[in-house]
């Protein structure tokens, strides 16, 4: 039996994640996941890819809102669930542009001081609808400030297989999944087309291409060569390294650690298969 073994949300894009036992599934993914985002002076999203120190910002959900702690000095700031400002700006995430709501000047000042770069925090209100990629998903599907899709799925056996190839084992937080499952074979998530968890219909639509963020230690912000160096030997296809499956879903619901993951249909398209002959 395949079973949900971990759930994660990342309330502020590119900052630390939060482990959950139960998660509410909304129209654009797990509740609070990537509903906030830091932007620069050009209203473009900030990322660990260019600003590695963002890994030192840990997040947690409190009764008063979202608390962010800078590990380097232990200071924190609390962000209310709803912005104190009514000002809207058009923000850019990769090739997408969508409305974002500025949170507060006080919060902006705190992030700017901790990161050492101009930074403003925006929130995605419910009426800001950012479509998923129409090449891979149906019309009307939306996502948050994620890279492109509402959720990411990774099998624990896939990480176990990778760690068996590494000199130093890596934790799952390097890959920033939303749903982790136990059981099955390594990389079985690659071909999952239609799954259900607690009655919610979920669809795998695109393998997840990995970037340099996977090489950043999420506790120390120290960057290395792994896991990309090893993954490139056997998870390379069309010059991209893949690990995990991007998901969309229909309907809302609740997902819990321990829920059964049922596979109703698998992919047979070539793009979902990484053949050994294509590895280097």
C-alpha positions, -999 to +999 in steps of 0.1 A: +000+000+000+012+035-008+007+059+021+012+096+026+042+098+049+048+136+051+032+169+041+049+202+037+040+238+029+063+268+021+042+298+030+067+323+016+082+313-017+119+302-014+119+304+024+118+275+049+091+249+049+067+237+076+059+200+082+022+192+088+001+162+099-030+175+082-034+199+053-064+216+038-064+214+000-076+247-016-082+257-052-045+265-057-028+239-035-023+233+002-036+261+024-010+289+029+015+273+005+034+300-013+007+326-008+034+351+001+065+360-019+094+384-016+100+407-046+127+431-057+125+468-068+113+456-102+085+435-087+102+403-097+103+373-073+133+367-051+147+332-049+174+311-032+188+306-067+203+340-066+200+349-029+212+319-009+208+336+024+170+331+021+176+296+033+183+310+068+147+323+071+126+297+089+088+299+090+060+287+113+023+291+116+010+308+148-024+319+160-014+355+151-002+347+116+031+336+100+062+340+120+096+342+102+128+337+121+163+346+108+185+317+120+217+338+119+206+361+148+174+345+162+152+376+155+117+371+143+088+390+126+051+381+126+032+385+094-006+387+098-027+363+077-042+393+058-021+422+047-022+456+065-019+474+031-045+477+004-019+485-023-017+461-052+012+456-076+017+434-106+044+408-097+065+386-120+072+349-114+092+335-143+071+342-174+039+350-154+026+382-142-002+384-116-015+408-089+000+407-055-009+427-023+018+445-004+019+434+032+034+463+052+064+487+051+075+474+085+077+438+073+096+450+041+121+468+063+128+437+083+134+415+053+156+441+036+178+443+067+181+406+071+188+398+035+209+428+027+190+435-005+158+455-013+129+432-005+091+436-003+066+410+008+034+405-012+004+383-006-018+365-032-054+373-024-082+349-034-092+370-064-057+369-079-059+339-102-027+327-118-033+300-144-012+268-146+006+260-178-021+254-204+002+230-223-001+205-195-033+214-176-069+221-182-084+256-184-094+271-151-067+255-130-047+280-109-017+280-087-001+302-060+033+318-062+048+284-069+071+278-098+042+267-119+019+240-103-001+236-071+018+207-056+049+185-059+049+148-052+080+127-043+083+091-031+104+083-001+118+054-020+131+078-046+151+097-020+163+065-004+176+053-038+194+086-043+209+085-009+222+050-015+243+066-043+256+095-022+285+096+002+265+119+025+227+113+028+205+143+021+171+152+038+139+156+018+139+194+024+164+197-004+136+190-029+107+210-013+078+186-020+043+191-007+034+154-005+057+125+003+046+089+001+060+056+013+059+023-004+063+012-040+094+014-062+118+043-065+105+070-090+071+054-093+057+089-090+071+096-125+043+078-142+014+086-118-013+101-140-044+100-118-043+093-080-067+098-051-059+107-015-089+108+009-113+111-020-095+140-037-087+135-074-051+145-081-032+144-115+005+142-123+011+165-153+048+171-156+081+158-142+099+184-121+131+197-135+156+205-106+178+235-102+207+246-080+184+252-050+187+214-043+224+219-036+217+244-008+217+231+028+184+244+041+197+247+077+231+265+070+228+280+035+260+262+025+260+253-012+276+221-026+276+200-058+251+174-047+226+160-054+227+174-090+261+158-097+248+124-089+213+128-103+228+139-136+242+103-140+208+087-141+180+112-140+190+133-170+167+138-200+169+165-227+196+183-207+173+186-176+176+167-143+142+154-130+131+144-095+095+144-085+062+150-102+042+182-105+005+179-096-029+195-102-062+186-086-099+190-089-120+198-058-110+207-023-105+184+007-082+174+036-051+153+033-035+136+063-003+118+070-012+081+070-038+085+042-037+059+015-025+070-020-044+051-046-031+050-082-060+049-107-041+055-140-005+057-151+011+077-180+023+060-211+037+091-228+074+091-236+080+123-217+073+106-184+100+080-188+137+085-181+155+056-198+189+044-186+203+049-221+198+086-217+217+089-185+253+101-184 
